[in-house]
């Protein structure tokens, strides 16, 4: 046991092992150095990951308009604290829970913040959230809201319809209600496909491909190599969203009408490749684009690695590797 603790101490990451009541059992040398340079309250940091504390503010009054008001995921969450010179510094944390122990990992997010950082992780997360909200709002307004408004007008119009025609009119309204219900289910499926939780990654991808082909005509080949391995919920979601984002980019920018998805299950990892033979792009110009950053952040959050290869007129390949063990 003593040898294990000694080995743990020299791991090249800032790690803490704590009891379930937040008593520190062990920490790495880098964690000790971080404690000397920054004001770190490990209990508060863990509570932030559980949605019990704020990542940005120390008082409830300051939290009233907090941009990170939703619960954060213990698998990857941002927070800020001060260094010894009283400058705010951004960090990225991860918390893993065992039966009677907790492991906390902390990494520096960006350089010390004095309001001049153009690529703050908080700006990025808030921007990502606002873009997602805008998309949902637009889908609701342009799709479901318009359909409901049309139904309302149709329903009101029944009183001016001749009695012998009312039965047929009611059948038409019933059919339109069914279409609106389908719209709502499709939107819910985009936000969180039920098949991803009920049946697993591959059935969810097949459903996504079928829906995409029916709606757009864009052809997608799915190739599975090896036996499917069960992934954690966060890993399944990350793989699904990365594929969804990569296919959306292929449909928008490749200029082709076809792409392929390959899942290769190996003993330790899952290799995912999304490929098209379209017009490609210059990585130097687009590497910091929101879509590419979003995919890389999703991969990083589940201990995965993502890389992109593309050149003008040479197509695009997205490579994603994720551990299959929790």
N, C-alpha and C positions, 0 to 999 in steps of 0.2 A: 504493500500500500504506500509506504514511504517512497519507494522508487517511482511509483506511478505519479505521485504528487511532484516529485523532482522533475520528472519528464514533462509534466504539465506546465511547470513553471517556465520552461524554456521554449514553449510554443511561441512562434513569431506572430502572435495576435494578442489583442487586448481582451482577455477572457477572465470571467469571474465564475466560480462555482459557489452557490449559496444554498442554504437550507430553505424549506418552504416558508419559514418566517423571516427570510432575508438576512440570516447570519452568514457571513462570508466564511467558507470552508477553505478555499484556495483561490489564488489568482496568479496570472503570469507576470513575468518581470515587466513586460510592456504595459500591462494594466497598472502596475505600481507607478511606473513613470508617468502614465497618463493622469493618475490621481494627483501626482505632485505638480503637474502643469495646469490642471483644470479643476474646477469645482464640480465633482461628480457625486451625486447622491444615488447610489445604485437602487435603493428601494423606490425612490421617486421615478427613476427611469423605467423600472419594471412596471410600475403602476401606469405610466404613460402608455406603454405597449398594450395594456389591458383596457385602455379607454377610461382609466380612473383619474387621470391627471392631464394637464395640458402640456403640449410640447413647446409652447411659445411663451406662456404667461404664468405669473405666480399668483395672481389674484383673480377672483371670479369676475370682478368688474372689467378687468382687461380682456377677459375671455368672451365678452358679450358678442363681439363681431369677429371671433377667431376664424381664420380661414381653414383650420384643421379641426372643425367641430365634430366630425364623425369619428367613430372608434377606429383606431389604427391596428394594423396587424402585427402581432409579436414577431412574425417572420421577417419583417423589415419595416422600420419606422424611423422618421426623422425627429430630431429634437435639438434644442439649443441650450448651451450653458456658457458660463463665463470662464475665461482663463484668469491667471493670476494678475494680469494687467487690466482686468475688468472689461475686456472686449468680448463680445458675443462670438461664439464659435459654433458652427453647425456640425452635427454628428449623425451617423446612421447606426441604429441599434438593431439587435436581433436577440430574442429570448426563446430558449427551448426549455420545456418543462418535462421532467421525469417524475417518477412516483413521489420521491421525497427530496429531490434536488432541482435546482434551477441553474441553467447556464446562461450568462449574459455576455454578449459580444458587442464591442463598440468600435466603430471606425470613424476616423475623421471624414466629414462629408466634403467640405470645400475649405478654402482658406478663411482666415478669421474675418468675420463680417463687420464692416463699418458702413454698410449701406452702399458700397460701390461694386458689389459682385453682380455682374450681369447674368451669371448662370447659376444662381442660388438654387439648391435642391428644393427649397420651399417655393420659390417662384415656379419651378418646373412642376412640382406636385399640384400646386394651386392652378396652374395653367391647364394641366391635364384634367383636373376635376371640372374646371369651367368649360373646357371643350366638350367633355362627355355630357355635362348638363345641357349645354347648348344643343347637342345632337339629339338628346332625348326630347327636349322641349320642341325642337323643330319637327321631329317625327310625330309627336303628339298633336302639334298644331296643324301640320300639313296633312296628316293621315287621319287619325282617330277623331280629332275635333271636327274636321270637315265632314266626316261620315256621320257623326252624331247629329251635327247641325242639319244635314240633309234628311236624316230620319225624323228629326223634329218637325221639319216642314211637311214631310210626307204624312206624318201622323195628324198634324193640324188640318191637313187638307182633306181628311176623311169626311168631315162634316159637310163638305161641299160636293162630295162624290155621291152619285145616284146610288140608291140602296142596292140595286141589282149588280152594281160594279164594286161594292164595298168588300165583298168576300175575296175577290181577286186582288184588290188593293191590299188587303190585310196579308194575304199570302206573299205579296211582293215585299211588304215591310218586314215580314218575318224572315225572308231570305236576306234582306239587307242587314238585319240584326245579326244573322249568322256570319255574314261577311265581316262586320265590325268585330265580332268576337274572335274571328280568325286573325284579324289585324292585331288585336291586343295580345293574343297568344304568340304571334310572330315577334312582336316587339319584346315581350317578356323573354322569348327564346334567345333574342340577340343579347339581352342584358345578362341572362343566366340560363343557358339551355338545361332543362330538367334532365335530359338524357345523359348529360355529363355526370350527374350525381347518381342517377338510377342505374345506368348501364355501363358507364365507363367512357374512356377517351375515344376509342375507335368508333363505336356506334354514334357518338355525338358528332364526330367528324363526318361520318357517312351522311348523317341527317343534314349537317351544314352544307356539304357538297350537293346533296339532292336539292336543297332549297335554293342554293346559288345557281345551279344549272337551270332550274325551272324559272327563276326570276330574271336571269340575265343571259342565259345561253352560253355562258363562259364554261368551258370544259375543264374539269379537274380530275386528274388521275391520282388515286390513292394506292400506294404500294406499302405493304407491311411485311417486314422481314423479321423472322424469329417469332417466338411466342410472346404474346402480350403479357406485360408485367403490371401489377397493380401499382399505381402511383398515389401519392398523397393528394388530398383535395387541392392544396395550393399549387402543386406541380401540374396536376391535370388542367387546372384553370390557366396556368401560365402557358402551357403548350398550346392549348386551344386558342387563347387570345393572340399568341404570336403568329400562329398559322392564319388566323382570321385577318390579322393586320397585314401579313405578307401577301395573302391572296387579294385583299382589297387594293394594295399597291400595284400588284400585277395587272389587275383589271383596269386600273386608272391609267397606268403609265407605260405598260410594256408594249402596247400596240398590237399584241397578239390575242388570240381567243382561247388560249390553253395554258395550263400550268400543271405541275406535278408536285405531290406531297409524298415523301418517303419517310416511314418510321422504321428504324432498325433497332430492335431490342437486343442489347448485348448483356453480358452477365452483370456489369456494374452500371451501365449507362444506357440511356435512350438517345439515339442520334436522329435528329429531325432535319430533313432537307426540303426546302420549298424552292422550286426552280421554274423559270420561264425562259424562253428563247427570244425575248423581245428586244426592244431598242436599248435597254440598259441605261446607265447614267454614270456620271463622274462621282466616285466616292468622296473625293476631296471636297467637292462642292456640297454634297448632300448628306455627309456623315452626321452632321449635327441637326438634321431635320427632325421635326417632332416625332414622326412615325418611327424612324430608326431608333431614336433615343428611347421611345416608349417600349419597343421590343427588347432593347438591351437592359432596361430597368426591370422589366418583367423577368428576364432570364436571371439577372443578378439576384433578385429577391428569393429565388428558389435554388441558389447555389449552382446555377447553370452558366454556360458560356455561349455567347452568340457572336457570330461573325458574318459579314456580308461580302460577297465578291460580285463586282459588276463593272462593266466597261461599256461605253457607248457602242451600240450595235452588236454587243456580245451577250446579251441576256443578263439575268440576275439570279444569284444563288444565295439563299439564306441558310446558314448552318447553325443548328442549335443542339447543344449537348446538355443533358440533365441527368443527375444520379437517379437510379431507380430504387435505391434503398433510402429509407427515411433518415 
